[in-house]
Amino acid sequence: MKTFKIPNYPNLEFMFNTNTYANNKNTYVGITCIENGIPEPYSDLTVNLCIKLESNQAFIDINNNERPLIKYLADNGFIYYMGIDCPSGFVMYPLFELNIEKINEYGGKI
């Protein structure tokens, strides 16, 4: 299984895990960190705003993920900003198209 590295953490490897949210079957993408061969949950990349989306779309959790991580994923073709934002609480969550094929190469299978 392939892993990826992000510039902020050059000594760590990361992979995706995917699933669907129970209430509306929107796509969930999580990130797992692998340090010294041990996988541990790192973050929930997506957030579920209860708006039904296509399986290759998701709102990205910019409230709990570092901007360099999101930029890395966008710059490397994992996600593509669609120009739409949705408010929830005090945060405007951006809608991204997910490159499911590429994400699945690095761990997760929807």
Backbone as CSV, one residue per row, in Angstrom:
resi,resn,N_x,N_y,N_z,CA_x,CA_y,CA_z,C_x,C_y,C_z
1,MET,0.838,-1.185,0.000,0.000,0.000,0.000,0.880,1.244,0.000
2,LYS,0.541,2.199,-0.847,1.320,3.419,-0.951,1.019,4.370,0.210
3,THR,2.023,5.131,0.590,1.856,6.185,1.579,2.375,7.482,0.966
4,PHE,2.048,8.596,1.605,2.559,9.887,1.143,3.152,10.638,2.323
5,LYS,3.992,11.610,2.004,4.614,12.456,3.017,4.202,13.890,2.747
6,ILE,4.088,14.664,3.814,3.799,16.083,3.655,4.996,16.873,4.167
7,PRO,5.253,18.031,3.572,6.460,18.799,3.920,6.603,19.137,5.402
8,ASN,5.495,19.368,6.098,5.582,19.749,7.516,6.109,18.628,8.400
9,TYR,5.921,17.382,7.961,6.310,16.219,8.762,7.079,15.230,7.892
10,PRO,8.321,15.549,7.529,9.063,14.705,6.588,9.408,13.311,7.115
11,ASN,9.359,13.101,8.416,9.702,11.798,8.985,8.494,10.886,9.190
12,LEU,7.310,11.357,8.786,6.090,10.578,8.967,5.510,10.189,7.617
13,GLU,4.797,9.091,7.595,4.085,8.674,6.400,2.591,8.729,6.696
14,PHE,1.812,8.981,5.656,0.369,9.103,5.813,-0.345,8.256,4.773
15,MET,-1.575,7.869,5.102,-2.439,7.180,4.161,-3.885,7.571,4.465
16,PHE,-4.754,7.292,3.537,-6.162,7.623,3.699,-6.944,6.415,4.187
17,ASN,-8.057,6.687,4.845,-9.076,5.668,5.089,-10.408,6.297,4.714
18,THR,-11.241,5.539,4.067,-12.497,6.086,3.564,-13.674,5.245,4.023
19,ASN,-14.814,5.899,4.036,-16.056,5.247,4.406,-17.181,6.173,3.966
20,THR,-18.374,5.929,4.463,-19.484,6.850,4.212,-20.116,7.208,5.549
21,TYR,-20.691,8.400,5.597,-21.420,8.825,6.789,-22.752,8.080,6.837
22,ALA,-23.165,7.680,8.026,-24.350,6.834,8.188,-25.649,7.536,7.783
23,ASN,-25.767,8.830,8.078,-27.065,9.481,7.880,-27.402,9.795,6.430
24,ASN,-26.392,10.027,5.571,-26.710,10.413,4.189,-25.791,9.765,3.157
25,LYS,-24.900,8.900,3.603,-23.981,8.168,2.718,-22.988,9.064,1.976
26,ASN,-22.774,10.294,2.459,-21.716,11.126,1.895,-20.366,10.474,2.173
27,THR,-19.393,10.787,1.355,-18.066,10.196,1.474,-17.306,10.789,2.652
28,TYR,-16.732,9.909,3.448,-15.845,10.281,4.545,-14.417,9.940,4.138
29,VAL,-13.489,10.861,4.411,-12.072,10.590,4.204,-11.333,10.964,5.485
30,GLY,-10.622,10.004,6.027,-9.771,10.236,7.177,-8.321,10.062,6.772
31,ILE,-7.424,10.556,7.599,-5.995,10.408,7.345,-5.377,9.677,8.524
32,THR,-4.577,8.679,8.205,-3.860,7.897,9.210,-2.376,8.223,9.098
33,CYS,-1.740,8.404,10.235,-0.299,8.653,10.303,0.402,7.351,10.657
34,ILE,1.505,7.093,9.993,2.296,5.900,10.295,3.664,6.361,10.783
35,GLU,3.928,6.061,12.049,5.206,6.438,12.648,5.837,5.179,13.228
36,ASN,7.060,4.906,12.813,7.771,3.699,13.253,6.964,2.433,12.967
37,GLY,6.265,2.438,11.826,5.494,1.279,11.419,4.152,1.114,12.110
38,ILE,3.802,2.046,12.986,2.552,1.945,13.742,1.537,2.960,13.210
39,PRO,0.395,2.495,12.682,-0.630,3.418,12.191,-1.482,3.963,13.335
40,GLU,-1.747,5.272,13.275,-2.625,5.915,14.249,-3.480,6.932,13.530
41,PRO,-4.731,7.110,13.966,-5.574,8.145,13.346,-4.905,9.507,13.466
42,TYR,-4.921,10.263,12.378,-4.322,11.598,12.371,-5.397,12.678,12.330
43,SER,-6.314,12.584,11.349,-7.366,13.593,11.270,-8.522,13.108,10.408
44,ASP,-9.650,13.763,10.604,-10.796,13.609,9.709,-10.660,14.711,8.674
45,LEU,-10.393,14.340,7.437,-10.226,15.345,6.391,-11.556,15.977,6.027
46,THR,-12.613,15.184,6.042,-13.922,15.676,5.617,-14.809,15.974,6.811
47,VAL,-15.829,16.762,6.537,-16.850,17.079,7.527,-18.205,16.881,6.845
48,ASN,-19.162,16.361,7.582,-20.482,16.075,7.029,-21.442,17.189,7.407
49,LEU,-21.914,17.915,6.412,-22.823,19.031,6.674,-24.276,18.692,6.371
50,CYS,-24.579,17.421,6.218,-25.948,16.944,6.007,-26.567,17.432,4.705
51,ILE,-25.745,17.806,3.749,-26.181,18.127,2.397,-25.755,16.951,1.538
52,LYS,-26.678,16.336,0.842,-26.342,15.163,0.036,-25.425,15.589,-1.105
53,LEU,-24.290,14.895,-1.218,-23.283,15.199,-2.233,-23.059,13.982,-3.122
54,GLU,-22.425,14.213,-4.257,-21.981,13.115,-5.112,-20.868,12.365,-4.379
55,SER,-20.638,11.116,-4.734,-19.646,10.315,-4.016,-18.220,10.825,-4.180
56,ASN,-17.975,11.651,-5.199,-16.638,12.209,-5.406,-16.533,13.651,-4.913
57,GLN,-17.416,14.039,-3.997,-17.399,15.384,-3.435,-17.425,15.314,-1.912
58,ALA,-16.799,16.306,-1.276,-16.833,16.374,0.189,-16.458,17.778,0.633
59,PHE,-17.021,18.172,1.759,-16.589,19.407,2.409,-15.346,19.068,3.229
60,ILE,-14.326,19.895,3.084,-13.057,19.666,3.779,-13.046,20.440,5.094
61,ASP,-12.603,19.769,6.146,-12.590,20.360,7.479,-11.381,21.278,7.648
62,ILE,-11.557,22.531,7.248,-10.476,23.518,7.385,-10.356,24.027,8.815
63,ASN,-11.321,23.707,9.649,-11.297,24.138,11.042,-10.322,23.291,11.868
64,ASN,-10.119,22.035,11.486,-9.292,21.124,12.279,-8.109,20.536,11.518
65,ASN,-7.892,20.961,10.295,-6.745,20.500,9.509,-5.872,21.694,9.142
66,GLU,-4.587,21.486,9.169,-3.644,22.556,8.868,-3.715,22.931,7.390
67,ARG,-3.604,24.200,7.112,-3.657,24.675,5.722,-2.567,24.063,4.842
68,PRO,-1.320,23.883,5.354,-0.305,23.246,4.501,-0.699,21.829,4.062
69,LEU,-1.413,21.101,4.909,-1.874,19.764,4.539,-2.891,19.857,3.402
70,ILE,-3.856,20.741,3.527,-4.872,20.899,2.487,-4.235,21.376,1.192
71,LYS,-3.293,22.308,1.287,-2.587,22.789,0.098,-1.814,21.653,-0.562
72,TYR,-1.136,20.839,0.229,-0.393,19.699,-0.316,-1.337,18.760,-1.068
73,LEU,-2.467,18.441,-0.468,-3.416,17.526,-1.107,-3.960,18.107,-2.406
74,ALA,-4.223,19.413,-2.413,-4.707,20.063,-3.635,-3.605,20.135,-4.690
75,ASP,-2.405,20.527,-4.288,-1.285,20.649,-5.231,-0.893,19.308,-5.847
76,ASN,-1.172,18.221,-5.147,-0.784,16.896,-5.618,-1.943,16.090,-6.197
77,GLY,-3.047,16.766,-6.482,-4.139,16.147,-7.224,-5.034,15.197,-6.462
78,PHE,-5.016,15.241,-5.139,-5.932,14.416,-4.359,-7.310,15.062,-4.270
79,ILE,-7.339,16.396,-4.174,-8.588,17.148,-4.039,-8.531,18.390,-4.923
80,TYR,-9.725,18.844,-5.370,-9.833,20.025,-6.236,-10.941,20.929,-5.702
81,TYR,-10.611,22.171,-5.384,-11.598,23.122,-4.872,-12.629,23.427,-5.947
82,MET,-13.899,23.370,-5.590,-14.986,23.571,-6.548,-15.544,24.989,-6.548
83,GLY,-15.001,25.863,-5.696,-15.457,27.249,-5.684,-16.742,27.475,-4.905
84,ILE,-17.123,26.504,-4.084,-18.347,26.596,-3.290,-17.970,26.423,-1.827
85,ASP,-18.562,27.254,-0.979,-18.358,27.155,0.462,-19.717,27.064,1.138
86,CYS,-19.767,26.377,2.272,-21.012,26.225,3.009,-20.766,26.561,4.472
87,PRO,-21.606,27.423,5.047,-21.401,27.781,6.451,-21.933,26.707,7.391
88,SER,-21.216,26.538,8.479,-21.678,25.719,9.594,-21.055,26.323,10.844
89,GLY,-21.877,26.821,11.714,-21.369,27.539,12.876,-20.620,28.779,12.421
90,PHE,-19.389,28.930,12.855,-18.587,30.090,12.489,-17.600,29.792,11.364
91,VAL,-17.743,28.647,10.718,-16.780,28.222,9.700,-17.466,28.092,8.346
92,MET,-16.755,28.526,7.303,-17.194,28.314,5.923,-16.372,27.153,5.379
93,TYR,-17.018,26.016,5.188,-16.317,24.821,4.717,-16.316,24.779,3.197
94,PRO,-15.139,24.612,2.584,-15.058,24.552,1.121,-15.430,23.159,0.604
95,LEU,-16.109,23.158,-0.543,-16.471,21.911,-1.206,-15.364,21.539,-2.183
96,PHE,-14.910,20.299,-2.105,-13.850,19.813,-2.975,-14.322,18.593,-3.748
97,GLU,-13.814,18.472,-4.953,-13.961,17.226,-5.693,-12.829,16.320,-5.230
98,LEU,-13.155,15.073,-4.970,-12.168,14.101,-4.517,-11.688,13.272,-5.694
99,ASN,-10.397,13.098,-5.805,-9.845,12.194,-6.809,-9.839,10.806,-6.159
100,ILE,-10.993,10.148,-6.209,-11.193,8.879,-5.511,-10.173,7.830,-5.955
101,GLU,-9.895,7.785,-7.233,-8.940,6.800,-7.738,-7.572,6.985,-7.079
102,LYS,-7.117,8.230,-7.004,-5.809,8.505,-6.404,-5.839,8.273,-4.888
103,ILE,-6.910,8.682,-4.235,-7.047,8.462,-2.792,-6.997,6.970,-2.486
104,ASN,-7.663,6.171,-3.308,-7.672,4.719,-3.087,-6.293,4.100,-3.281
105,GLU,-5.433,4.714,-4.092,-4.060,4.222,-4.246,-3.286,4.331,-2.941
106,TYR,-3.697,5.275,-2.084,-2.983,5.554,-0.846,-3.808,5.136,0.374
107,GLY,-4.481,4.019,0.260,-5.109,3.458,1.441,-6.586,3.169,1.358
108,GLY,-7.388,4.204,1.343,-8.814,4.010,1.536,-9.549,3.425,0.364
109,LYS,-10.522,2.606,0.636,-11.395,2.057,-0.387,-12.828,2.368,0.016
110,ILE,-13.509,3.134,-0.821,-14.910,3.483,-0.537,-15.797,2.319,-0.920
